[in-house]
Amino acid sequence: MTEAPEAPSSAPLAGVRVLELGSMYAAPTAGRMLRDFGAEVVKVEDPAGGDFARQWQPAHEGMAIGFARLNSGKRSVGVDMRQPAGRDLVRQLIKDSDVVIENFRPGRMEAWGMSYKELSEDHPGLVMTRVSGFGQTGPYSERPGFGTVAETASGYAFLNGWPDTPPTAPPFGFADSIAGISAAFGTAMALYRRELSGHGSEVDVALYEPLMFILGDAVINYTASGRIMKRHGNASGAASPRGIYEAADGRWLSIAGSNQAIAMRLFDAMDRRDLKTDERYATNTARMENNESLQQIVIDWVRLRPREQVLAILDEHEVVAAAVNDSSDIVADPHFMERTLVDLAGTVLGPALTPGPILHVRDYDGPTYDGVPMVGEHTTSVLTERLGLTEQQLEVLFTDGVVGG
């Protein structure tokens, strides 16, 4: 059994109560971000099967690894929101919360009588964070949307890959993760504004918008110059030399000569000081015009040495570079072990490591990751603590299938 952890007093969001009506990826990511910094997160799930992410692959010993990563430390309440009595319970839980996160298709909460306007009438300090495929407004607002659709609609897939390969979506929840982090950011801003004004707010996050923003100059480049940015493989299309290179031992590393000083230091590291005065490579504009030949020079230099030797030379010359790590490299790296990876304990996964909070706050050590809730594991405790329901009232709700766990 997992219990709600007490947030350390130094946690930035200590005392904040979050009700998560989200499933799958983006909204639960937002919930995890808030929980990472001290908020107490109660996750409302369908008592029949719970969050569909519980069925994701890969799984170990029957537990979906992705679900465990996003939902460790949350409390799960099983409520059937299709029933009026279930929606009434959720409304009561919202009144007892600071934040509600939802990722239903736009219009669903309104159809249930739980629009922000309606909820805020009884709870003017409520922050309602809404994550959807295309946002709450606009011609596409009612369309369903998952991360893959956001990755293509935003322009990301078009730019990802090599010139001679098809547009490529990532093999992980990229758009959902960026949207979830953005939703947590928006929630924190709304909570801060509430401290100043006393009023809550509605935060509207579309899956595609944060991803479209991080694509950089694609849209402004087209609207200003008429040029459509294309796929460049491992090159950036903005600075040279930059890329991923294979060393003599078959291992890979990245080099980013993304400004003038670093490019010049790279030429020194390669013992090719002649390139510094060669008009083809002396400036970034020239290097981009002659990128193909310069890349071949770097490729030829890297492939003569094992990766660790190349990285040592580049480090000595303060060239921005790193190994291309797989998961086994990451867990063997002392830097990541000290700063980034945390234990996911108390689950059937056994000894397992997962990335911890995405940033660090002085005087806050961060949360523990201990226990992944079963569907509705905390139904009784939450409804008793938060709403004061009696044993008899709970028995009726369980018997009627309104709640479960």
Secondary structure, DSSP 8 states (H G I E B T S, - for coil): --------TTSTTTT-EEEEE--SSHHHHHHHHHHHTT-EEEEEE-TTT--GGGG-SSEETTEEHHHHHHHTT-EEEEE-TTSHHHHHHHHHHHHT-SEEEE-S-TTHHHHTT--HHHHHHH-TT-EEEEEESS-SSSTTTTS---HHHHHHHTSHHHHSS-TTS-----SS-HHHHHHHHHHHHHHHHHHHHHHHHS--EEEEEETHHHHHHHT-SHHHHHHHH-------TTS-SSSSSEEEEE-TTS-EEEEE--SHHHHHHHHHHTT-THHHH-TTTSSHHHHHHTHHHHHHHHHHHHTTS-HHHHHHHHHHTT--EEE---HHHHHT-HHHHHHTEEEEESSTT-S-EEE--SS--TT-----EE----TTTTHHHHHHHHH---HHHHHHHHHTTSEE-
